[in-house]
Amino acid sequence: MSQWLQSGRRRDLCALLYEAGSLRGQKLKTALERHYEVRIDPQSFYGSLDALVDRGLLACETEGIHDVYRLTEAGVDGVESHHAWLTARVDGRIQDD
């Protein structure tokens, strides 16, 4: 598997969007804060989203005054590849990549 994302926060953002399809930035932030049980600095959070958009893993569209994020095809591929890689290790079926 090629290098995908080393940042756990970025991987988790992609996983949340994989499940949801698309989410407003604030709803995505709230979902991640609930998962981590901690407040996330908005500047850091939106910096992570911007980096994912810049890398082509997320798309951002404006609906009214809200930014709505969704995975791109590359983002979907990354989540699915990482899931397969992680599942193989958890299940004890480690494969050479």
N, C-alpha and C positions, 0 to 999 in steps of 0.2 A: 504494500500500500504506500502510495506517495505521502509525503508530509501533508497533513491536513491542518489541524489546529492544535497548538500546544497549550493554549489558554483554556482552562476549564470553564471559565465564565462564557467565553465565546462558544464553546461546544454546547454548553447548557442552553444558551440563547437559541442556537440552531435546533436543539432537541425540542424546546418549547414550541418553536414555529413549525417544526415538522408535525407535531401533534395538532396544533391549532389551525394551521393553514396560513392565517395572517392575524396580526394583532397590532393595535395602536402601541406606540412606544411606551406610554405610561402603563398600560395593562401588562405589557411584557415585563417592565421593570417591577411592577407589583408581584407578578407571578414568581419572578426570580427571587425577590426579597422574601417572599413567603417560604420558598424552598430553602433558602440559606438561613432563614430566621435572623436576618440582619438588614439594616438599612444600607443601601448602596448609594454612594455619592453620585448624583446625577451627571456630573461632568465625566466621571469615569465610565459610567454606564453608557452614556451616549457616545463616548469615545470608542467603546467596544463595538457599538452598532455601526458607527461610521467606518471603522476598520473592516468590518464584515462586508459592508456595502462596497468599499474601495477594492476589496479582494474579489468581488463578484459573487459572493456567497449569499448575500441578501439583496433584495430590491426594496426600495422605499418609494412610496407614493403618498402624495398629500391629498387628504380628504378633508375639505374645510380647513380647519386650523390644526388638524392632527396628522402626524406622520404615521403611516401604516406600513409595517414590514412583513415581508414574506420571503421564503427561501427561493433562490433561483434553482435551476436544474443542477448547477454545480454544488449548491448547498445541500440539495436532496441527496445527491450522489455521495457527498462527504459524510452526511449523517448515516446513511445506509452502510457505507464502507467501514466507518468507525464502529458501528453497532456490530457488524459481522466480526471485525477484529477483536472487539471486547468480548463478545459472546464466546468466541472460540477459546479465549483464555479462561473465562469463568467456567466453561464446560470442560476444560482440560483438553481441548482439541487444538492445541497450538499449531499453527501453520507458518512456514517460512514465508515472509513477504518479500 
